Amino acid sequence: MNITASFHGILADWVGTQSASFTLPSNATHADLMMAIHQRYAHNMPDQLWDEREKRFKKEVIISGKGPISKLMNIPLKETDSVEFMLMIAGG
């Protein structure tokens, strides 16, 4: 399946793109997407953003409309999913 990931704000600067497509197995989860992001972009990401041991964004990164990535790792993706990543920021 093809999944589109969008990176907002400073995440786009750190990753090096605002949007990327990933080809994943039909039964892929958010953890699989994180591994694909790791393989392609981890070398660009600072320690405060990327958990190298866990191979995922740190808890400060949320997926638009779904919550912190740390709570979504085992949730399956669907072919039509467009996953948007952004930093949680204080304020309003």
N, C-alpha and C positions, 0 to 999 in steps of 0.2 A: 504494500500500500504506500501511497505517497502522502506525506504529511508536510505541511508548511509551518515553519516556525518563524515568528516575527519577534524582533528584539527592539525594545523601546528605550529611548533616552540614552544614558551612558552605556547601557548594555550593548547597544548597537556599535558604539565606539570600541568597546573592549572586545567584542566578538569580531568586529570588522565588517559587518553587514547588517542591514535592517531586516532582511528576510532571506530564508534559505529553505530549500526542499530536501527532504530526506526520504529515501526508499527503505521501508521497513517491512518485516514479515507481517502477514495478515493478522497474527495474534499479538502484535506488539503492544507494549505498555509504555507509560511515561518513562520508566527506567530504561527501556530500549532506546527511546528518543534521547535521553540523557547520555547514553553511551555513544550514540552517533554524534551528538554535539561535542562530546569529549574528544572523539577521534578527529574531528574536523577543526575544532576551535580551542581546545584546552591550552595550547601553547600561547594563545593571545591573552588569556584571562588572568587577572591578578588574584592573589591568595584571598583577598576579602570577598571575592565573588564566587570562586570555584573551589569546591571541596574535592581535592585530588584523590583522597582515600575512598570517598563514597561515589566519585564520578558523577557529580551533580552540582547544580547551583546550590549555594548555601540558602538557609532559611529566609533570608531577607528578600529572595526573589520569589515572586508570585506568578501564577498562571492566571491570566485575565479571566475573571468570572468563576474560577475554581478554587483558588486559595494557594497556600504555600506549597511549593514543589515537594517539600519533605513529606507531605501527607498524601501525595498523589502517585507515588512511584509505582504502585502495583495496579493502578487503574488502567484498563485497556483503552487504547486509542481506536478511533473509527476513521475509515478512509476519508471522510469529509472534514475531519478535524483540522482546524487552523489554530495552532497553539501560540499564544502571545505571552511573552515573558517581560516582566517589568520589575524594577526595584520597589520595595515598600519604602515610602518616605513619610516622615513626620509632617504634620501640618494639615492644611485643608484646602 
